[in-house]
Amino acid sequence: MDVKVLGSGCANCRNTIALIEQVARYKGVAITLGKVQEMRDIVGYGVMRTPGVVIDGKVVHAGGVPTRERVESWLMA
């Protein structure tokens, strides 16, 4: 599963990355986690509020740190 976190590297972006890593480890889901920090690349995904999360090329979240339950639902799909 390819996961990208879109954002400038702010606290919310770092917290989102940490949460996704924790949930993936807990659930035993293998992910490839990347960061997209260039604004033109972020906007290219259609995301205007960060952090954004893209899973396998599809934007699943934008704006604010997602809940643990939401991250779990992404990784179980």
N, CA, C and O of each residue as an XYZ file, in Angstrom:
308
protein
N       0.853     -1.163      0.000
C       0.000      0.000      0.000
C       0.902      1.231      0.000
O       1.784      1.366      0.848
N       0.672      2.120     -0.955
C       1.469      3.336     -1.093
C       0.721      4.501     -0.436
O      -0.374      4.867     -0.864
N       1.320      5.072      0.601
C       0.700      6.166      1.348
C       1.595      7.394      1.248
O       2.802      7.318      1.478
N       0.989      8.524      0.903
C       1.723      9.784      0.865
C       1.021     10.786      1.772
O      -0.205     10.900      1.761
N       1.815     11.510      2.557
C       1.285     12.595      3.373
C       1.715     13.891      2.698
O       2.900     14.127      2.464
N       0.726     14.724      2.391
C       0.973     15.988      1.704
C       1.000     17.109      2.725
O       0.053     17.276      3.495
N       2.086     17.882      2.736
C       2.159     19.004      3.664
C       3.565     19.553      3.762
O       4.529     18.957      3.282
N       3.652     20.699      4.396
C       4.913     21.443      4.464
C       5.880     20.909      5.515
O       7.036     21.332      5.557
N       5.435     20.005      6.347
C       6.277     19.510      7.435
C       5.887     20.112      8.774
O       6.656     20.049      9.733
N       4.708     20.691      8.844
C       4.214     21.302     10.084
C       3.925     20.221     11.133
O       4.023     19.026     10.855
N       3.575     20.657     12.320
C       3.284     19.717     13.416
C       2.149     18.757     13.040
O       2.236     17.564     13.329
N       1.092     19.257     12.404
C      -0.015     18.379     12.019
C       0.432     17.342     11.002
O      -0.030     16.201     11.033
N       1.326     17.728     10.102
C       1.844     16.776      9.112
C       2.671     15.697      9.804
O       2.517     14.512      9.509
N       3.528     16.093     10.704
C       4.355     15.126     11.436
C       3.479     14.204     12.278
O       3.738     13.002     12.352
N       2.448     14.754     12.913
C       1.539     13.930     13.718
C       0.772     12.941     12.850
O       0.527     11.809     13.267
N       0.392     13.360     11.652
C      -0.318     12.474     10.733
C       0.578     11.319     10.309
O       0.138     10.170     10.275
N       1.833     11.620      9.985
C       2.789     10.580      9.608
C       2.969      9.587     10.753
O       2.928      8.375     10.539
N       3.165     10.095     11.962
C       3.363      9.228     13.127
C       2.143      8.350     13.368
O       2.288      7.166     13.669
N       0.950      8.908     13.242
C      -0.281      8.144     13.458
C      -0.421      7.036     12.425
O      -0.761      5.907     12.776
N      -0.166      7.336     11.169
C      -0.264      6.323     10.120
C       0.745      5.210     10.367
O       0.415      4.034     10.219
N       1.976      5.569     10.744
C       2.989      4.557     11.046
C       2.553      3.678     12.216
O       2.708      2.458     12.159
N       2.012      4.279     13.271
C       1.574      3.522     14.445
C       0.468      2.543     14.094
O       0.520      1.374     14.477
N      -0.532      3.021     13.365
C      -1.675      2.172     13.021
C      -1.223      1.038     12.099
O      -1.641     -0.105     12.285
N      -0.389      1.330     11.125
C       0.085      0.290     10.206
C       0.857     -0.780     10.964
O       0.674     -1.975     10.731
N       1.720     -0.341     11.871
C       2.503     -1.299     12.670
C       1.573     -2.142     13.543
O       1.729     -3.361     13.616
N       0.610     -1.502     14.204
C      -0.330     -2.199     15.089
C      -1.168     -3.219     14.321
O      -1.411     -4.327     14.799
N      -1.605     -2.827     13.124
C      -2.463     -3.700     12.317
C      -1.669     -4.704     11.482
O      -2.249     -5.611     10.886
N      -0.338     -4.543     11.437
C       0.488     -5.443     10.647
C       0.326     -5.240      9.152
O       0.474     -6.182      8.374
N       0.026     -4.025      8.752
C      -0.170     -3.694      7.341
C       1.130     -3.113      6.784
O       1.690     -2.169      7.341
N       1.595     -3.688      5.684
C       2.815     -3.186      5.047
C       2.467     -1.961      4.200
O       1.613     -2.021      3.315
N       3.144     -0.854      4.490
C       2.928      0.369      3.721
C       4.269      0.939      3.287
O       5.305      0.682      3.900
N       4.221      1.713      2.222
C       5.337      2.550      1.814
C       4.880      3.968      2.081
O       3.925      4.436      1.460
N       5.544      4.662      2.994
C       5.103      5.992      3.420
C       6.042      7.046      2.865
O       7.252      7.001      3.085
N       5.467      7.990      2.144
C       6.251      9.078      1.576
C       5.679     10.427      1.964
O       4.536     10.537      2.409
N       6.506     11.454      1.785
C       6.078     12.821      2.071
C       6.140     13.627      0.779
O       7.077     13.489     -0.008
N       5.134     14.465      0.572
C       5.108     15.394     -0.547
C       5.059     16.784      0.062
O       4.070     17.156      0.695
N       6.139     17.564     -0.130
C       6.224     18.867      0.524
C       6.184     20.048     -0.438
O       5.984     21.183     -0.005
N       6.369     19.808     -1.720
C       6.326     20.898     -2.697
C       4.881     21.326     -2.934
O       4.029     20.500     -3.261
N       4.607     22.626     -2.768
C       3.235     23.126     -2.870
C       2.618     22.832     -4.232
O       1.436     22.495     -4.307
N       3.384     22.952     -5.303
C       2.804     22.682     -6.634
C       2.388     21.222     -6.765
O       1.398     20.919     -7.431
N       3.137     20.312     -6.133
C       2.780     18.892     -6.166
C       1.535     18.626     -5.325
O       0.672     17.836     -5.711
N       1.447     19.290     -4.175
C       0.276     19.142     -3.301
C      -0.978     19.623     -4.022
O      -2.000     18.938     -4.028
N      -0.892     20.806     -4.630
C      -2.027     21.363     -5.366
C      -2.369     20.475     -6.560
O      -3.529     20.391     -6.964
N      -1.362     19.817     -7.120
C      -1.601     18.889     -8.231
C      -2.532     17.747     -7.862
O      -3.196     17.180     -8.729
N      -2.585     17.409     -6.591
C      -3.531     16.389     -6.106
C      -4.912     16.991     -5.845
O      -5.856     16.265     -5.533
N      -5.034     18.327     -5.973
C      -6.306     18.990     -5.694
C      -6.498     19.299     -4.225
O      -7.605     19.634     -3.803
N      -5.436     19.191     -3.433
C      -5.516     19.435     -1.994
C      -5.161     20.890     -1.704
O      -4.092     21.363     -2.090
N      -6.055     21.590     -1.026
C      -5.837     22.990     -0.678
C      -5.567     23.180      0.809
O      -5.077     24.231      1.223
N      -5.887     22.160      1.617
C      -5.644     22.222      3.067
C      -4.813     21.024      3.467
O      -5.113     19.892      3.088
N      -3.764     21.277      4.237
C      -2.884     20.188      4.651
C      -3.072     19.914      6.138
O      -3.583     20.773      6.857
N      -2.675     18.752      6.610
C      -2.098     17.686      5.810
C      -3.140     16.964      4.966
O      -4.317     16.876      5.315
N      -2.659     16.459      3.856
C      -3.485     15.620      3.005
C      -2.919     14.214      3.033
O      -1.736     14.021      3.317
N      -3.754     13.237      2.741
C      -3.305     11.847      2.690
C      -3.782     11.246      1.372
O      -4.950     11.361      1.000
N      -2.848     10.604      0.678
C      -3.134      9.939     -0.591
C      -2.764      8.470     -0.418
O      -1.652      8.147      0.001
N      -3.699      7.588     -0.740
C      -3.441      6.151     -0.658
C      -3.645      5.554     -2.039
O      -4.715      5.661     -2.637
N      -2.586      4.924     -2.523
C      -2.597      4.304     -3.852
C      -3.141      5.266     -4.906
O      -3.945      4.882     -5.755
N      -2.692      6.523     -4.843
C      -3.043      7.529     -5.840
C      -4.349      8.256     -5.622
O      -4.689      9.147     -6.401
N      -5.100      7.902     -4.575
C      -6.406      8.517     -4.330
C      -6.354      9.361     -3.059
O      -5.919      8.887     -2.010
N      -6.801     10.623     -3.158
C      -6.851     11.498     -1.988
C      -7.965     10.999     -1.066
O      -9.121     10.890     -1.476
N      -7.602     10.698      0.187
C      -8.590     10.202      1.145
C      -8.824     11.174      2.294
O      -9.750     10.995      3.085
N      -7.970     12.220      2.387
C      -8.103     13.155      3.503
C      -7.401     14.465      3.161
O      -6.377     14.480      2.478
N      -7.973     15.558      3.650
C      -7.321     16.862      3.515
C      -7.752     17.751      4.673
O      -8.942     17.871      4.966
N      -6.778     18.372      5.329
C      -7.058     19.341      6.382
C      -7.165     18.735      7.759
O      -8.146     18.056      8.062
N      -6.172     18.968      8.602
C      -6.198     18.491      9.979
C      -5.715     17.060     10.115
O      -5.632     16.311      9.142
N      -5.401     16.706     11.347
C      -4.939     15.350     11.642
C      -6.159     14.421     11.644
O      -7.137     14.684     12.343
N      -6.101     13.340     10.863
C      -7.240     12.412     10.854
C      -7.334     11.659     12.181
O      -6.359     11.561     12.926
N      -8.515     11.136     12.457
C      -8.695     10.338     13.667
C      -8.052      8.973     13.473
O      -7.860      8.516     12.346
N      -7.728      8.337     14.573
C      -7.156      6.987     14.523
C      -8.126      6.034     13.825
O      -7.704      5.192     13.032
N      -9.409      6.160     14.113
C     -10.416      5.289     13.515
C     -10.443      5.454     11.995
O     -10.605      4.478     11.263
N     -10.287      6.677     11.533
C     -10.299      6.919     10.093
C      -9.071      6.276      9.442
O      -9.181      5.650      8.388
N      -7.909      6.433     10.068
C      -6.691      5.810      9.528
C      -6.852      4.296      9.496
O      -6.471      3.651      8.519
N      -7.410      3.730     10.550
C      -7.641      2.275     10.587
C      -8.528      1.842      9.439
O      -8.281      0.804      8.826
N      -9.566      2.625      9.134
C     -10.471      2.256      8.039
C      -9.748      2.281      6.691
O     -10.024      1.448      5.827
N      -8.827      3.226      6.504
C      -8.070      3.271      5.250
C      -7.194      2.042      5.098
O      -7.102      1.458      4.018
N      -6.550      1.655      6.190
C      -5.583      0.567      6.118
C      -6.233     -0.802      6.093
O      -5.567     -1.791      5.786
N      -7.510     -0.884      6.407
C      -8.214     -2.161      6.363
C      -8.887     -2.400      5.016
O      -9.316     -3.516      4.723
N      -8.978     -1.367      4.208
C      -9.682     -1.478      2.910
C      -8.885     -2.282      1.904
O      -9.330     -2.469      0.771
